[in-house]
Amino acid sequence: MSGFSKSSFEGDPVQIVRTIARISQMLIELRDEYLDQHRDDALDQIERRIQELQGLGEQLRASRENDTE
């Protein structure tokens, strides 16, 4: 066990950026899937991932603001 819990990563800009990168890669794959098959479920997933990115953007902004205080 590494000694890290989920809460120890909360607000960590490095982890937030890593998560943003993973979701970005998922979006690229979903885009390719949608272009091939034009399925509504792929569009639904794209929308959900975009919402996740918005939330992560807010977390990153808050983390940076907390670092400057």
PDB file of N, CA, C and O in Angstrom:
ATOM      1  N   MET A   1       0.847  -1.185   0.000  1.00  0.00           N
ATOM      2  CA  MET A   1       0.000   0.000   0.000  1.00  0.00           C
ATOM      3  C   MET A   1       0.884   1.237   0.000  1.00  0.00           C
ATOM      4  O   MET A   1       1.885   1.288   0.714  1.00  0.00           O
ATOM      5  N   SER A   2       0.528   2.203  -0.775  1.00  0.00           N
ATOM      6  CA  SER A   2       1.379   3.379  -0.963  1.00  0.00           C
ATOM      7  C   SER A   2       1.275   4.391   0.164  1.00  0.00           C
ATOM      8  O   SER A   2       2.145   5.253   0.288  1.00  0.00           O
ATOM      9  N   GLY A   3       0.254   4.314   0.978  1.00  0.00           N
ATOM     10  CA  GLY A   3       0.096   5.287   2.042  1.00  0.00           C
ATOM     11  C   GLY A   3      -0.712   6.504   1.639  1.00  0.00           C
ATOM     12  O   GLY A   3      -0.921   7.409   2.448  1.00  0.00           O
ATOM     13  N   PHE A   4      -1.164   6.533   0.407  1.00  0.00           N
ATOM     14  CA  PHE A   4      -1.970   7.657  -0.066  1.00  0.00           C
ATOM     15  C   PHE A   4      -3.427   7.245  -0.103  1.00  0.00           C
ATOM     16  O   PHE A   4      -3.773   6.178  -0.610  1.00  0.00           O
ATOM     17  N   SER A   5      -4.259   8.087   0.429  1.00  0.00           N
ATOM     18  CA  SER A   5      -5.698   7.856   0.307  1.00  0.00           C
ATOM     19  C   SER A   5      -6.226   8.805  -0.747  1.00  0.00           C
ATOM     20  O   SER A   5      -5.544   9.746  -1.151  1.00  0.00           O
ATOM     21  N   LYS A   6      -7.444   8.552  -1.187  1.00  0.00           N
ATOM     22  CA  LYS A   6      -8.042   9.429  -2.198  1.00  0.00           C
ATOM     23  C   LYS A   6      -8.055  10.877  -1.725  1.00  0.00           C
ATOM     24  O   LYS A   6      -7.822  11.796  -2.511  1.00  0.00           O
ATOM     25  N   SER A   7      -8.325  11.076  -0.443  1.00  0.00           N
ATOM     26  CA  SER A   7      -8.402  12.446   0.062  1.00  0.00           C
ATOM     27  C   SER A   7      -7.048  13.141   0.073  1.00  0.00           C
ATOM     28  O   SER A   7      -6.989  14.370   0.041  1.00  0.00           O
ATOM     29  N   SER A   8      -5.948  12.369   0.119  1.00  0.00           N
ATOM     30  CA  SER A   8      -4.636  13.013   0.120  1.00  0.00           C
ATOM     31  C   SER A   8      -4.312  13.621  -1.244  1.00  0.00           C
ATOM     32  O   SER A   8      -3.472  14.516  -1.339  1.00  0.00           O
ATOM     33  N   PHE A   9      -4.973  13.137  -2.302  1.00  0.00           N
ATOM     34  CA  PHE A   9      -4.766  13.687  -3.640  1.00  0.00           C
ATOM     35  C   PHE A   9      -5.730  14.815  -3.951  1.00  0.00           C
ATOM     36  O   PHE A   9      -5.529  15.562  -4.909  1.00  0.00           O
ATOM     37  N   GLU A  10      -6.764  14.939  -3.156  1.00  0.00           N
ATOM     38  CA  GLU A  10      -7.778  15.947  -3.409  1.00  0.00           C
ATOM     39  C   GLU A  10      -7.152  17.338  -3.362  1.00  0.00           C
ATOM     40  O   GLU A  10      -6.517  17.710  -2.375  1.00  0.00           O
ATOM     41  N   GLY A  11      -7.334  18.091  -4.420  1.00  0.00           N
ATOM     42  CA  GLY A  11      -6.787  19.435  -4.470  1.00  0.00           C
ATOM     43  C   GLY A  11      -5.342  19.493  -4.934  1.00  0.00           C
ATOM     44  O   GLY A  11      -4.776  20.581  -5.044  1.00  0.00           O
ATOM     45  N   ASP A  12      -4.731  18.341  -5.209  1.00  0.00           N
ATOM     46  CA  ASP A  12      -3.353  18.304  -5.692  1.00  0.00           C
ATOM     47  C   ASP A  12      -3.355  18.637  -7.182  1.00  0.00           C
ATOM     48  O   ASP A  12      -3.906  17.876  -7.977  1.00  0.00           O
ATOM     49  N   PRO A  13      -2.757  19.746  -7.573  1.00  0.00           N
ATOM     50  CA  PRO A  13      -2.794  20.152  -8.984  1.00  0.00           C
ATOM     51  C   PRO A  13      -2.229  19.091  -9.932  1.00  0.00           C
ATOM     52  O   PRO A  13      -2.721  18.938 -11.050  1.00  0.00           O
ATOM     53  N   VAL A  14      -1.211  18.365  -9.500  1.00  0.00           N
ATOM     54  CA  VAL A  14      -0.618  17.340 -10.366  1.00  0.00           C
ATOM     55  C   VAL A  14      -1.644  16.250 -10.667  1.00  0.00           C
ATOM     56  O   VAL A  14      -1.775  15.818 -11.812  1.00  0.00           O
ATOM     57  N   GLN A  15      -2.364  15.810  -9.651  1.00  0.00           N
ATOM     58  CA  GLN A  15      -3.371  14.772  -9.853  1.00  0.00           C
ATOM     59  C   GLN A  15      -4.543  15.286 -10.680  1.00  0.00           C
ATOM     60  O   GLN A  15      -5.101  14.559 -11.502  1.00  0.00           O
ATOM     61  N   ILE A  16      -4.904  16.527 -10.458  1.00  0.00           N
ATOM     62  CA  ILE A  16      -5.993  17.119 -11.241  1.00  0.00           C
ATOM     63  C   ILE A  16      -5.607  17.168 -12.714  1.00  0.00           C
ATOM     64  O   ILE A  16      -6.413  16.828 -13.580  1.00  0.00           O
ATOM     65  N   VAL A  17      -4.386  17.587 -12.999  1.00  0.00           N
ATOM     66  CA  VAL A  17      -3.921  17.673 -14.385  1.00  0.00           C
ATOM     67  C   VAL A  17      -3.846  16.285 -15.013  1.00  0.00           C
ATOM     68  O   VAL A  17      -4.190  16.117 -16.183  1.00  0.00           O
ATOM     69  N   ARG A  18      -3.403  15.296 -14.254  1.00  0.00           N
ATOM     70  CA  ARG A  18      -3.365  13.923 -14.776  1.00  0.00           C
ATOM     71  C   ARG A  18      -4.768  13.439 -15.131  1.00  0.00           C
ATOM     72  O   ARG A  18      -4.968  12.793 -16.160  1.00  0.00           O
ATOM     73  N   THR A  19      -5.725  13.752 -14.284  1.00  0.00           N
ATOM     74  CA  THR A  19      -7.107  13.349 -14.547  1.00  0.00           C
ATOM     75  C   THR A  19      -7.647  14.071 -15.776  1.00  0.00           C
ATOM     76  O   THR A  19      -8.351  13.473 -16.590  1.00  0.00           O
ATOM     77  N   ILE A  20      -7.322  15.341 -15.913  1.00  0.00           N
ATOM     78  CA  ILE A  20      -7.728  16.102 -17.103  1.00  0.00           C
ATOM     79  C   ILE A  20      -7.160  15.441 -18.361  1.00  0.00           C
ATOM     80  O   ILE A  20      -7.858  15.318 -19.367  1.00  0.00           O
ATOM     81  N   ALA A  21      -5.913  15.021 -18.304  1.00  0.00           N
ATOM     82  CA  ALA A  21      -5.287  14.374 -19.464  1.00  0.00           C
ATOM     83  C   ALA A  21      -5.974  13.057 -19.804  1.00  0.00           C
ATOM     84  O   ALA A  21      -6.191  12.757 -20.978  1.00  0.00           O
ATOM     85  N   ARG A  22      -6.320  12.264 -18.782  1.00  0.00           N
ATOM     86  CA  ARG A  22      -7.007  10.987 -19.039  1.00  0.00           C
ATOM     87  C   ARG A  22      -8.366  11.225 -19.690  1.00  0.00           C
ATOM     88  O   ARG A  22      -8.734  10.539 -20.644  1.00  0.00           O
ATOM     89  N   ILE A  23      -9.099  12.188 -19.175  1.00  0.00           N
ATOM     90  CA  ILE A  23     -10.423  12.482 -19.745  1.00  0.00           C
ATOM     91  C   ILE A  23     -10.278  13.040 -21.157  1.00  0.00           C
ATOM     92  O   ILE A  23     -11.094  12.744 -22.030  1.00  0.00           O
ATOM     93  N   SER A  24      -9.253  13.838 -21.381  1.00  0.00           N
ATOM     94  CA  SER A  24      -9.012  14.377 -22.730  1.00  0.00           C
ATOM     95  C   SER A  24      -8.763  13.249 -23.720  1.00  0.00           C
ATOM     96  O   SER A  24      -9.259  13.283 -24.846  1.00  0.00           O
ATOM     97  N   GLN A  25      -7.995  12.251 -23.301  1.00  0.00           N
ATOM     98  CA  GLN A  25      -7.750  11.097 -24.171  1.00  0.00           C
ATOM     99  C   GLN A  25      -9.048  10.343 -24.446  1.00  0.00           C
ATOM    100  O   GLN A  25      -9.289   9.887 -25.564  1.00  0.00           O
ATOM    101  N   MET A  26      -9.888  10.217 -23.403  1.00  0.00           N
ATOM    102  CA  MET A  26     -11.189   9.568 -23.591  1.00  0.00           C
ATOM    103  C   MET A  26     -12.024  10.329 -24.617  1.00  0.00           C
ATOM    104  O   MET A  26     -12.698   9.727 -25.453  1.00  0.00           O
ATOM    105  N   LEU A  27     -11.971  11.658 -24.543  1.00  0.00           N
ATOM    106  CA  LEU A  27     -12.736  12.474 -25.496  1.00  0.00           C
ATOM    107  C   LEU A  27     -12.269  12.244 -26.928  1.00  0.00           C
ATOM    108  O   LEU A  27     -13.086  12.196 -27.847  1.00  0.00           O
ATOM    109  N   ILE A  28     -10.990  12.105 -27.118  1.00  0.00           N
ATOM    110  CA  ILE A  28     -10.467  11.831 -28.459  1.00  0.00           C
ATOM    111  C   ILE A  28     -10.996  10.486 -28.959  1.00  0.00           C
ATOM    112  O   ILE A  28     -11.409  10.357 -30.112  1.00  0.00           O
ATOM    113  N   GLU A  29     -10.976   9.493 -28.077  1.00  0.00           N
ATOM    114  CA  GLU A  29     -11.482   8.177 -28.461  1.00  0.00           C
ATOM    115  C   GLU A  29     -12.990   8.217 -28.732  1.00  0.00           C
ATOM    116  O   GLU A  29     -13.469   7.582 -29.671  1.00  0.00           O
ATOM    117  N   LEU A  30     -13.725   8.950 -27.922  1.00  0.00           N
ATOM    118  CA  LEU A  30     -15.166   9.090 -28.140  1.00  0.00           C
ATOM    119  C   LEU A  30     -15.459   9.826 -29.441  1.00  0.00           C
ATOM    120  O   LEU A  30     -16.401   9.487 -30.155  1.00  0.00           O
ATOM    121  N   ARG A  31     -14.655  10.826 -29.741  1.00  0.00           N
ATOM    122  CA  ARG A  31     -14.813  11.535 -31.017  1.00  0.00           C
ATOM    123  C   ARG A  31     -14.659  10.573 -32.183  1.00  0.00           C
ATOM    124  O   ARG A  31     -15.471  10.567 -33.108  1.00  0.00           O
ATOM    125  N   ASP A  32     -13.606   9.757 -32.131  1.00  0.00           N
ATOM    126  CA  ASP A  32     -13.379   8.792 -33.211  1.00  0.00           C
ATOM    127  C   ASP A  32     -14.533   7.804 -33.318  1.00  0.00           C
ATOM    128  O   ASP A  32     -14.974   7.460 -34.415  1.00  0.00           O
ATOM    129  N   GLU A  33     -15.014   7.352 -32.161  1.00  0.00           N
ATOM    130  CA  GLU A  33     -16.149   6.425 -32.147  1.00  0.00           C
ATOM    131  C   GLU A  33     -17.385   7.080 -32.756  1.00  0.00           C
ATOM    132  O   GLU A  33     -18.095   6.461 -33.550  1.00  0.00           O
ATOM    133  N   TYR A  34     -17.637   8.324 -32.386  1.00  0.00           N
ATOM    134  CA  TYR A  34     -18.811   9.015 -32.913  1.00  0.00           C
ATOM    135  C   TYR A  34     -18.691   9.246 -34.420  1.00  0.00           C
ATOM    136  O   TYR A  34     -19.668   9.086 -35.152  1.00  0.00           O
ATOM    137  N   LEU A  35     -17.511   9.618 -34.880  1.00  0.00           N
ATOM    138  CA  LEU A  35     -17.325   9.855 -36.307  1.00  0.00           C
ATOM    139  C   LEU A  35     -17.536   8.584 -37.125  1.00  0.00           C
ATOM    140  O   LEU A  35     -18.002   8.636 -38.263  1.00  0.00           O
ATOM    141  N   ASP A  36     -17.188   7.442 -36.532  1.00  0.00           N
ATOM    142  CA  ASP A  36     -17.371   6.171 -37.219  1.00  0.00           C
ATOM    143  C   ASP A  36     -18.825   5.712 -37.215  1.00  0.00           C
ATOM    144  O   ASP A  36     -19.322   5.205 -38.220  1.00  0.00           O
ATOM    145  N   GLN A  37     -19.516   5.893 -36.067  1.00  0.00           N
ATOM    146  CA  GLN A  37     -20.817   5.253 -35.914  1.00  0.00           C
ATOM    147  C   GLN A  37     -21.982   6.208 -35.664  1.00  0.00           C
ATOM    148  O   GLN A  37     -23.132   5.772 -35.717  1.00  0.00           O
ATOM    149  N   HIS A  38     -21.740   7.465 -35.398  1.00  0.00           N
ATOM    150  CA  HIS A  38     -22.797   8.465 -35.173  1.00  0.00           C
ATOM    151  C   HIS A  38     -23.841   7.995 -34.150  1.00  0.00           C
ATOM    152  O   HIS A  38     -25.045   8.090 -34.391  1.00  0.00           O
ATOM    153  N   ARG A  39     -23.366   7.492 -33.016  1.00  0.00           N
ATOM    154  CA  ARG A  39     -24.288   6.973 -32.002  1.00  0.00           C
ATOM    155  C   ARG A  39     -24.560   8.029 -30.938  1.00  0.00           C
ATOM    156  O   ARG A  39     -23.661   8.753 -30.509  1.00  0.00           O
ATOM    157  N   ASP A  40     -25.824   8.098 -30.525  1.00  0.00           N
ATOM    158  CA  ASP A  40     -26.224   9.065 -29.502  1.00  0.00           C
ATOM    159  C   ASP A  40     -25.559   8.793 -28.159  1.00  0.00           C
ATOM    160  O   ASP A  40     -25.271   9.730 -27.415  1.00  0.00           O
ATOM    161  N   ASP A  41     -25.310   7.523 -27.837  1.00  0.00           N
ATOM    162  CA  ASP A  41     -24.677   7.235 -26.554  1.00  0.00           C
ATOM    163  C   ASP A  41     -23.251   7.781 -26.501  1.00  0.00           C
ATOM    164  O   ASP A  41     -22.767   8.144 -25.429  1.00  0.00           O
ATOM    165  N   ALA A  42     -22.585   7.840 -27.636  1.00  0.00           N
ATOM    166  CA  ALA A  42     -21.251   8.441 -27.671  1.00  0.00           C
ATOM    167  C   ALA A  42     -21.350   9.944 -27.393  1.00  0.00           C
ATOM    168  O   ALA A  42     -20.514  10.499 -26.680  1.00  0.00           O
ATOM    169  N   LEU A  43     -22.367  10.600 -27.952  1.00  0.00           N
ATOM    170  CA  LEU A  43     -22.576  12.025 -27.681  1.00  0.00           C
ATOM    171  C   LEU A  43     -22.885  12.258 -26.201  1.00  0.00           C
ATOM    172  O   LEU A  43     -22.416  13.227 -25.605  1.00  0.00           O
ATOM    173  N   ASP A  44     -23.681  11.357 -25.616  1.00  0.00           N
ATOM    174  CA  ASP A  44     -23.987  11.468 -24.182  1.00  0.00           C
ATOM    175  C   ASP A  44     -22.712  11.385 -23.352  1.00  0.00           C
ATOM    176  O   ASP A  44     -22.517  12.164 -22.418  1.00  0.00           O
ATOM    177  N   GLN A  45     -21.852  10.444 -23.695  1.00  0.00           N
ATOM    178  CA  GLN A  45     -20.592  10.298 -22.967  1.00  0.00           C
ATOM    179  C   GLN A  45     -19.689  11.515 -23.154  1.00  0.00           C
ATOM    180  O   GLN A  45     -19.021  11.950 -22.216  1.00  0.00           O
ATOM    181  N   ILE A  46     -19.674  12.054 -24.352  1.00  0.00           N
ATOM    182  CA  ILE A  46     -18.878  13.259 -24.613  1.00  0.00           C
ATOM    183  C   ILE A  46     -19.356  14.403 -23.722  1.00  0.00           C
ATOM    184  O   ILE A  46     -18.549  15.117 -23.127  1.00  0.00           O
ATOM    185  N   GLU A  47     -20.679  14.570 -23.636  1.00  0.00           N
ATOM    186  CA  GLU A  47     -21.224  15.634 -22.781  1.00  0.00           C
ATOM    187  C   GLU A  47     -20.838  15.426 -21.318  1.00  0.00           C
ATOM    188  O   GLU A  47     -20.471  16.376 -20.626  1.00  0.00           O
ATOM    189  N   ARG A  48     -20.922  14.170 -20.846  1.00  0.00           N
ATOM    190  CA  ARG A  48     -20.556  13.880 -19.452  1.00  0.00           C
ATOM    191  C   ARG A  48     -19.083  14.183 -19.196  1.00  0.00           C
ATOM    192  O   ARG A  48     -18.736  14.756 -18.163  1.00  0.00           O
ATOM    193  N   ARG A  49     -18.229  13.804 -20.122  1.00  0.00           N
ATOM    194  CA  ARG A  49     -16.783  14.055 -19.951  1.00  0.00           C
ATOM    195  C   ARG A  49     -16.485  15.559 -19.956  1.00  0.00           C
ATOM    196  O   ARG A  49     -15.620  16.027 -19.215  1.00  0.00           O
ATOM    197  N   ILE A  50     -17.198  16.301 -20.784  1.00  0.00           N
ATOM    198  CA  ILE A  50     -17.015  17.758 -20.805  1.00  0.00           C
ATOM    199  C   ILE A  50     -17.419  18.352 -19.460  1.00  0.00           C
ATOM    200  O   ILE A  50     -16.745  19.245 -18.946  1.00  0.00           O
ATOM    201  N   GLN A  51     -18.510  17.863 -18.893  1.00  0.00           N
ATOM    202  CA  GLN A  51     -18.932  18.334 -17.570  1.00  0.00           C
ATOM    203  C   GLN A  51     -17.877  17.995 -16.510  1.00  0.00           C
ATOM    204  O   GLN A  51     -17.600  18.805 -15.626  1.00  0.00           O
ATOM    205  N   GLU A  52     -17.290  16.794 -16.605  1.00  0.00           N
ATOM    206  CA  GLU A  52     -16.229  16.419 -15.680  1.00  0.00           C
ATOM    207  C   GLU A  52     -15.036  17.369 -15.824  1.00  0.00           C
ATOM    208  O   GLU A  52     -14.447  17.791 -14.829  1.00  0.00           O
ATOM    209  N   LEU A  53     -14.689  17.697 -17.064  1.00  0.00           N
ATOM    210  CA  LEU A  53     -13.571  18.627 -17.289  1.00  0.00           C
ATOM    211  C   LEU A  53     -13.861  19.997 -16.697  1.00  0.00           C
ATOM    212  O   LEU A  53     -12.967  20.638 -16.144  1.00  0.00           O
ATOM    213  N   GLN A  54     -15.102  20.449 -16.811  1.00  0.00           N
ATOM    214  CA  GLN A  54     -15.462  21.742 -16.218  1.00  0.00           C
ATOM    215  C   GLN A  54     -15.262  21.707 -14.704  1.00  0.00           C
ATOM    216  O   GLN A  54     -14.729  22.652 -14.123  1.00  0.00           O
ATOM    217  N   GLY A  55     -15.683  20.632 -14.079  1.00  0.00           N
ATOM    218  CA  GLY A  55     -15.503  20.491 -12.636  1.00  0.00           C
ATOM    219  C   GLY A  55     -14.038  20.436 -12.250  1.00  0.00           C
ATOM    220  O   GLY A  55     -13.630  21.031 -11.253  1.00  0.00           O
ATOM    221  N   LEU A  56     -13.244  19.722 -13.041  1.00  0.00           N
ATOM    222  CA  LEU A  56     -11.810  19.645 -12.768  1.00  0.00           C
ATOM    223  C   LEU A  56     -11.146  21.007 -12.964  1.00  0.00           C
ATOM    224  O   LEU A  56     -10.217  21.360 -12.237  1.00  0.00           O
ATOM    225  N   GLY A  57     -11.622  21.764 -13.939  1.00  0.00           N
ATOM    226  CA  GLY A  57     -11.094  23.112 -14.138  1.00  0.00           C
ATOM    227  C   GLY A  57     -11.350  23.986 -12.924  1.00  0.00           C
ATOM    228  O   GLY A  57     -10.493  24.771 -12.518  1.00  0.00           O
ATOM    229  N   GLU A  58     -12.534  23.844 -12.349  1.00  0.00           N
ATOM    230  CA  GLU A  58     -12.854  24.602 -11.139  1.00  0.00           C
ATOM    231  C   GLU A  58     -11.979  24.154  -9.969  1.00  0.00           C
ATOM    232  O   GLU A  58     -11.514  24.983  -9.187  1.00  0.00           O
ATOM    233  N   GLN A  59     -11.756  22.843  -9.848  1.00  0.00           N
ATOM    234  CA  GLN A  59     -10.889  22.330  -8.781  1.00  0.00           C
ATOM    235  C   GLN A  59      -9.468  22.850  -8.933  1.00  0.00           C
ATOM    236  O   GLN A  59      -8.833  23.238  -7.953  1.00  0.00           O
ATOM    237  N   LEU A  60      -8.977  22.858 -10.160  1.00  0.00           N
ATOM    238  CA  LEU A  60      -7.624  23.338 -10.413  1.00  0.00           C
ATOM    239  C   LEU A  60      -7.499  24.820 -10.072  1.00  0.00           C
ATOM    240  O   LEU A  60      -6.523  25.249  -9.456  1.00  0.00           O
ATOM    241  N   ARG A  61      -8.492  25.586 -10.477  1.00  0.00           N
ATOM    242  CA  ARG A  61      -8.499  27.021 -10.173  1.00  0.00           C
ATOM    243  C   ARG A  61      -8.502  27.239  -8.663  1.00  0.00           C
ATOM    244  O   ARG A  61      -7.748  28.068  -8.154  1.00  0.00           O
ATOM    245  N   ALA A  62      -9.348  26.495  -7.943  1.00  0.00           N
ATOM    246  CA  ALA A  62      -9.427  26.627  -6.487  1.00  0.00           C
ATOM    247  C   ALA A  62      -8.113  26.213  -5.835  1.00  0.00           C
ATOM    248  O   ALA A  62      -7.668  26.839  -4.873  1.00  0.00           O
ATOM    249  N   SER A  63      -7.506  25.177  -6.352  1.00  0.00           N
ATOM    250  CA  SER A  63      -6.224  24.721  -5.811  1.00  0.00           C
ATOM    251  C   SER A  63      -5.152  25.782  -5.980  1.00  0.00           C
ATOM    252  O   SER A  63      -4.351  26.018  -5.075  1.00  0.00           O
ATOM    253  N   ARG A  64      -5.138  26.419  -7.135  1.00  0.00           N
ATOM    254  CA  ARG A  64      -4.145  27.472  -7.385  1.00  0.00           C
ATOM    255  C   ARG A  64      -4.399  28.682  -6.495  1.00  0.00           C
ATOM    256  O   ARG A  64      -3.459  29.308  -6.005  1.00  0.00           O
ATOM    257  N   GLU A  65      -5.683  29.010  -6.286  1.00  0.00           N
ATOM    258  CA  GLU A  65      -6.008  30.126  -5.418  1.00  0.00           C
ATOM    259  C   GLU A  65      -5.603  29.836  -3.978  1.00  0.00           C
ATOM    260  O   GLU A  65      -5.124  30.725  -3.273  1.00  0.00           O
ATOM    261  N   ASN A  66      -5.794  28.593  -3.540  1.00  0.00           N
ATOM    262  CA  ASN A  66      -5.397  28.200  -2.189  1.00  0.00           C
ATOM    263  C   ASN A  66      -3.885  28.235  -2.010  1.00  0.00           C
ATOM    264  O   ASN A  66      -3.397  28.538  -0.922  1.00  0.00           O
ATOM    265  N   ASP A  67      -3.141  27.928  -3.067  1.00  0.00           N
ATOM    266  CA  ASP A  67      -1.684  27.964  -2.991  1.00  0.00           C
ATOM    267  C   ASP A  67      -1.150  29.380  -2.844  1.00  0.00           C
ATOM    268  O   ASP A  67      -0.081  29.585  -2.269  1.00  0.00           O
ATOM    269  N   THR A  68      -1.897  30.370  -3.369  1.00  0.00           N
ATOM    270  CA  THR A  68      -1.408  31.739  -3.310  1.00  0.00           C
ATOM    271  C   THR A  68      -1.789  32.426  -2.001  1.00  0.00           C
ATOM    272  O   THR A  68      -1.300  33.516  -1.705  1.00  0.00           O
ATOM    273  N   GLU A  69      -2.647  31.800  -1.231  1.00  0.00           N
ATOM    274  CA  GLU A  69      -3.086  32.418   0.044  1.00  0.00           C
ATOM    275  C   GLU A  69      -2.116  32.106   1.157  1.00  0.00           C
ATOM    276  O   GLU A  69      -2.319  32.538   2.291  1.00  0.00           O
TER     277      GLU A  69
END
